[in-house]
Amino acid sequence: MHKKIDWQTCTNLPTRCYRNLNNGLMSLQQKIGKSWLVVGHTDYLIIESLSFYVSEASRQRVIERQRKSVHAWALGILKPFHNKIDLSKYQEVYYCPFKQQHFTFKGSDRKLDRAEILVVVKNKVFCPGETNDRQLKLFC
């Protein structure tokens, strides 16, 4: 299922972003009351002032069952999308529950906890990095 986002209502609010395992798009959740609810799916977005999270208990269940489930996400402030971002200084971020406990820049074992911005373009996710622009793979 593909739920359209009400960008006017949802921007500038804390938002969780993760790869949807069913439709391949990025799912966005926002806190409504006491619960995090899906507000939509997209393959274009910008999140600022974000942190990366991995639930270790859920990651262990993924390893034990050898079946992926959502247990890792980025949390930050959803911003209106614009296509004027220079991705030349962005780098691929990698996470695979079977290989590591946290997000990293691909080709590095340096733990990635935070980023100033996360950009999704055509369902490829980028963060400012050390070298080349690359895509984010939330799951291997």
HUVENWO-V19813 format. One record per pair of residues at least 12 apart in sequence whose ideal C-beta (glycine too) atoms are under 6 Angstrom apart, sorted by the first residue. I is the first residue (numbers start at 1). GAP is how many residues later the second one is. Records with the same first field share a line. If there is no record, write none. Layout:
BEGIN
I = GAP + GAP
END
This chain:
BEGIN
2 = 21 + 39
3 = 37 + 38
4 = 36
5 = 35 + 37
10 = 29 + 68
11 = 67 + 69
13 = 17
15 = 13 + 15 + 63
16 = 13 + 57 + 59
17 = 30 + 57
18 = 52 + 55
19 = 119 + 120
21 = 47
25 = 16 + 18
26 = 16 + 94
27 = 14
28 = 12
43 = 79 + 80
44 = 37 + 76
45 = 36 + 75
46 = 33 + 35 + 73
47 = 29 + 31 + 71
48 = 28 + 29 + 31 + 69
49 = 27 + 28
50 = 24 + 26 + 65 + 68
51 = 24 + 63
52 = 22 + 51 + 60
53 = 20
54 = 18 + 48
55 = 16
58 = 13
59 = 12 + 38
62 = 35
68 = 71
72 = 23
74 = 44
85 = 34
87 = 39 + 46
88 = 45
89 = 39
90 = 36 + 38 + 39 + 43
91 = 14 + 38 + 40 + 43
92 = 14 + 42 + 43
93 = 12 + 19 + 34 + 43
94 = 12 + 43
95 = 43
96 = 44
105 = 24
115 = 12
END
